[in-house]
């Protein structure tokens, strides 16, 4: 379907972050609709009701991708737009919308890469306890089957779930995403496990239908690197790597949970009661075809020192000095490298992590196909009087990331695609609209006008130069 001569260069979005049309054409409510309308933890008091209005402007956005030399587009399907209550009746208008998007992509020579779940759980599923409840696992599999049957003849690249670990982390440890539990590791591990079970079941469903595409999972890869002063190097590395990476990647690639998981759960003071032996056959049969990596940063860690578990997270951008990280009692904690700069949201800016992570993937998982399903740079932006944005910092940083990706590819990593986050400016979850990632500016104050940025033209030229790598 795609060989070494057909590298995929494109960009990415997610349904809730760009579509808008939150209550149009039979769409059901999802947990973000409810959270943003009703919860005081929506700190910026903005929502995705209109977002970037992709629902009504998808042709304009896909035209811009095609004009920018992009040959692929990664987007997600809104479960509540397809099945408004999460289970039961299918919404024909939802099917029609995604058919239109897929068909227009193909008309423009753009390969659709479709994610089934990108954070936006139908509210009726959230009411059941969300992914803590195994009924939601089965409901997800039924929803996946509907999508495969309606779109699988034309969509040849699928991913089951976007960032199962990070979704669970924000929802059950940081507490900034619904359902807003803080430092609840029991729920965190249960939800990660059930997400991976849902992924494995959906992979099996896809294979049973005999469709001629590939299916994977998208992981927020942060390769673990140890502070040189770490005392218990092997133990800290093991705990952090299972927590950040192996719980997802071992389970998806090898079809089995990490062998040391029970020990790490014990260290984290979590009961393994959510693990069911009968699921092992599901994991074994649900091995993925490729890994999607959303790659922005590494996980730089050291020994746990002292104090209670604490999460450091910054959703206020320039209004906060908080650095991104965590201390997990009796497990490990984030270390802060003074030689690496950070962005305004407290996250490391360290492009070499792209190379390190990809080389580690090859070392651990062999020649498996990899796509960089997200990479980019969020920033505040000031347009000129014509609405044009010179985002030279983004160009320089993303250029470094891409150079490191190509170096890893030259050294034998089977990476065959790169997606910039994001196609256009979008709703950045609880960071709202001021944190911008887009190749194309959306003027939210002026009828959602699209204005390509400096980076759009840079990316267009880069693709032209590297189309046949």
Secondary structure as GFF3:
##gff-version 3
##sequence-region A 1 469
A	DSSP	beta_strand	8	12	.	.	.	ID=ss1
A	DSSP	alpha_helix	15	18	.	.	.	ID=ss2
A	DSSP	alpha_helix	31	38	.	.	.	ID=ss3
A	DSSP	alpha_helix	54	67	.	.	.	ID=ss4
A	DSSP	beta_strand	72	76	.	.	.	ID=ss5
A	DSSP	alpha_helix	79	82	.	.	.	ID=ss6
A	DSSP	alpha_helix	92	107	.	.	.	ID=ss7
A	DSSP	beta_strand	111	117	.	.	.	ID=ss8
A	DSSP	alpha_helix	123	126	.	.	.	ID=ss9
A	DSSP	three_ten_helix	130	132	.	.	.	ID=ss10
A	DSSP	alpha_helix	134	151	.	.	.	ID=ss11
A	DSSP	beta_strand	157	162	.	.	.	ID=ss12
A	DSSP	alpha_helix	164	169	.	.	.	ID=ss13
A	DSSP	pi_helix	170	174	.	.	.	ID=ss14
A	DSSP	alpha_helix	185	208	.	.	.	ID=ss15
A	DSSP	beta_strand	214	219	.	.	.	ID=ss16
A	DSSP	beta_strand	224	226	.	.	.	ID=ss17
A	DSSP	alpha_helix	233	241	.	.	.	ID=ss18
A	DSSP	pi_helix	242	246	.	.	.	ID=ss19
A	DSSP	alpha_helix	247	249	.	.	.	ID=ss20
A	DSSP	pi_helix	250	254	.	.	.	ID=ss21
A	DSSP	alpha_helix	261	267	.	.	.	ID=ss22
A	DSSP	three_ten_helix	272	274	.	.	.	ID=ss23
A	DSSP	three_ten_helix	277	279	.	.	.	ID=ss24
A	DSSP	alpha_helix	280	285	.	.	.	ID=ss25
A	DSSP	beta_strand	290	294	.	.	.	ID=ss26
A	DSSP	beta_strand	299	302	.	.	.	ID=ss27
A	DSSP	beta_strand	310	312	.	.	.	ID=ss28
A	DSSP	three_ten_helix	317	319	.	.	.	ID=ss29
A	DSSP	beta_strand	325	328	.	.	.	ID=ss30
A	DSSP	beta_strand	332	334	.	.	.	ID=ss31
A	DSSP	alpha_helix	352	365	.	.	.	ID=ss32
A	DSSP	beta_strand	369	375	.	.	.	ID=ss33
A	DSSP	alpha_helix	392	410	.	.	.	ID=ss34
A	DSSP	beta_strand	415	421	.	.	.	ID=ss35
A	DSSP	three_ten_helix	429	431	.	.	.	ID=ss36
A	DSSP	beta_strand	440	443	.	.	.	ID=ss37
A	DSSP	beta_strand	449	452	.	.	.	ID=ss38
A	DSSP	alpha_helix	454	466	.	.	.	ID=ss39
###
